[in-house]
Structures are given as C-alpha cells and as structure tokens.
Amino acid sequence: MTSVEPIPGGRAAARRARQDGASRRSGGRRWLRVVAITTGATLVVGCGAGYLYYRHLNGNIQAGTKNLTDEQGARTAPDAKGRTPLNILMIGTDSRASSENVALGGSADEASRPGLADVQMLLHVSADRTNASMISIPRDTMVTVPTCHDDKGKTYKSTTHTPINEALARGGPGCVVGTWINLTGLDIDHYMMVDFGGVVRMADAIGGVPVCVDRNMWDRYRPGHGGTDLKLPKGTSKVKGEDALKWLRTRDAWGSDIGRTKAQHMYLSSMIRELKSSGRLSDPGQLMSLAEAATKSLSVDKDIADLKKLYDLGNELKQVPTERTTTLTVPVLPDPQNPAAKLILKQNDVQQIWKMLLADKPLDDKGPAAAASASPTPAAAPSPTAGADAPAKSTIGVTVQNGTGVTNRAADVKKALVAAGFTKAATAPGGGTRDTTKLTYGAGQQAKAQVVAAALGLPASALAESGTSTTLSLVIGADWKSGTTFTAAPAPTALPTTVEAETSDNDKDCMTVVPQGNLYTY
C-alpha cells in the first residue's frame, strides 16, 4: 500500500492552498492581459509614429514639373514581356540659394543667381534590368536649349549655342530635361537633382566614399583662378562631408571638364559598391539615416515625389549588377568659336550612342541578356481614328523637308503623299542635316499625324507634338535615305571608338592628376 504524506494543517490548509493557487493563476492571467494590452498599444503607437515618420520623410522631398518644354521624346518599344527601359536624368546644381550652400560653395555674392547644372548624367536602365549606363555631358558643352516655361508662367525663349549647364537657370530641372530630350530624341522618365548640401549629407550617411589618385594631389585654391583645396595622398582615400563635394567639383587637377566627369563616374560607381557591400541597405538604423539624408538631399519630378515610389524605383535600380553598369562621357570637340573654354558634341558618334539607347542595346561589351538578344522592333505609330471621325487625307496639310543630304528626297516623298491622297502635301526648303526622321504636329493635330504616319510606315518614335501649327512638318532624316515607305535601319551594336567606357565594378582605377609645375601635387 502506498504511503501518503498528510498535508500539514488538514483540510483547511488544503483549501487555502487551492485558493492561493487559483489566485496566482488569476494574477498571472491579469498580467498576461496587461502585457497584451500594453503590446497592442505599443503597436498602435508604433504604427502611428511610423506613419508620422513616413509623412516626415515625404515632406523632405522637393518636387517639380518633369518637362518644362514642348519637346517630346521617343519611347523604346516594350520587350517580349512588356517591359520598357528607364531613363533618369541626374543633375547636380551649384545653387547658393541657402546659407548651407553658400558656406560649402563660397561666392556669397552669387546667392541670388539661379543655379547652374554643373553635373548632368543620363542613367539608362535596360528593360530587363540586366544592364545600365551612366552617360555624362560636360557642363561647358554648347547645345540648343529649347523654349522653357517655368511653373510661375514665365517663358524663356529657345537659344542656340548655349552652355548646357545654363538650362537649369531657365526655369528649373524641367528645362534641363527638355534640353536632353531635344539632344537625344529619347523620352526621359524622371529627374533627380542634388545640391552642395545634399552631396555632403549623402556622403556622411554612407560613411564615406572610396576614391583614388595616382599621386599626392592638392587642388590649391587661388583667388581669381578657382580650385577646391582638396588635398589627398596617393592611393585610395575615403572622402566624406565637404571633401566629397570637393572631389565632385575638382576640375583643374584632372586637366579638363572631361576629367571631372570621369571623377564623378568614379565617385558614383564607388558609392554604389559601398552601399551594396556595407550592409547599410539591410540595417534598419542605418537605412533610416540614409532615408533621412536622401529625402533631404533630393529634388525629383512629381511622379516619384513619394517615399514608396522612390523605394520601388530603388528596387528596380538595385537589380543591375555593378559589372554591367557602364559609365562614359559623350565624345566632344573644342568649340570653333571658343576652343580654349567651350566644347561641342561630336555629332555622328553621339547619335550612335542615342540610337543604341533607344534600341535598348547594352553599352558594355558583354552583349545582351539571353531574354533580350533579339533586336527590338520599333513601336508602330498609333492607328488613326477609324470611321467617320477619321481626318480626310485631302484636308491634311504637310510640308516635307530633306535632312538626308540625298538629292530630291523631299520631292520624292511629297509625290508619294499626293498620290496617296494627301493633296495638300508640299515641299519646303531647309531641313538641315538630321539623323532621324521626325513628323511634328501642333496641339490637337495628333489624329492627322497618325494618318500620315500610317501612310508612310513611320514608327511611333518619329511623331512629336510641337507648337500650335495646323500644318504638319515632316523632316526626312539620314535613317530614311531611299524609298517612300519608311524602313528602320538596324541600331548600332557597339560604341564609337572615340568613347572611353568603364564599368562600375572597377575598383582598381585611379584618377590621373595632371601636374602643372607643383600646382596640383605636393
């Protein structure tokens, strides 16, 4: 028989023990309820704080109109999966509009002048996100700046032979976008602009960006001659804060404006590598610091002036590996009017680059991804309105100009248009030299342009709205030198031999310091 130890104190003690146990269980449940309520409240407060912080970050972002001109670029036809490339214009401004920028850039007497776009790069990301390119135009390159209309209603008339960095002062970044559309013929999806203070904040948030020089360098400041006073030892150094800004602004120590664009490419490529390798993008605390710095630093177009949209865009961009990101500066020549200080584009070579981008051809030597190996077919122009609403061919006025250099091209195409029923077609002198064929139409005339495009077989990329004229203007380019039905020439598959390109995975390259006596070395 099993022995049972009696409970001291008998039944009363046992009853008290049962009550104490129930009390402890009840107390435990009360504490669980308190913890649950407290946790729930914390989550609610946390979500509220998160929302407020989200609104705070959104409030940091400055937004503007993407395109302040009438220029309309061509879009690349979607690939087999319906994807299209991204074209993002990156702008660095020397504006002294804030006390912070005056302190960093000096020249307090320039605080009231509009900023200049001293850094301009087009970031092209392929439709399949397997490759990208960053393409710079030096700030002193002479270009045509189209008519710009700022957000306050002021109009800046088109100017020719103007330094490209002055476009920003003619209404804002939307005028820079329109200038690039005019130059490249490409549609621009977005812009991102940063000022002096933004460069400093971003470099500090990242923890510094590694850069390299091939000898001890000192870009000495000399009154009346410039210079950033950046001083670095031979080899690799991490620049942050004001030194990062000095690196991006240095020109004389590199020998030219072209050298400066190379240094800017080196900096951006190094920054990309640093972000990917440091783990900052996966560390919540560091990510918040980066988000704070980035949103305070950026001015963007209204389409992406939202933290979630910027985050989604960042996810698109980070898919591209650094070894497939190409950096280059467009080929330029000394400006005949001012060879010592200004540049002009080497047009044939530059057009070759724009054609590769429109066809979404990779600019590196690694070839397209397997899924994108076939040459894209240019998108057809939208079908003209059908039925009774379709504009009658006989009512459509269109002038034809020859920009090919081939004799009688305008007359031949005009004759074909008349035979097809466009009895108001006529030739006009001029046309200059144009690489690509363009059919422009005034506001409200798109349906007429579509009827003409359908008759001639023109792709959608050839159509652009411009001005208010009721007469269409067809300028035949070098891409249509024969025949009366347009056939697109195949896009080039390699960069011009005049281009020096790098890829962003190159961490061994160093900037070459160009010594002049001991001016830029120590």
Disulfide bonds with the S-S distance in Angstrom:
Cys148-Cys175 1.89
Cys212-Cys510 1.74
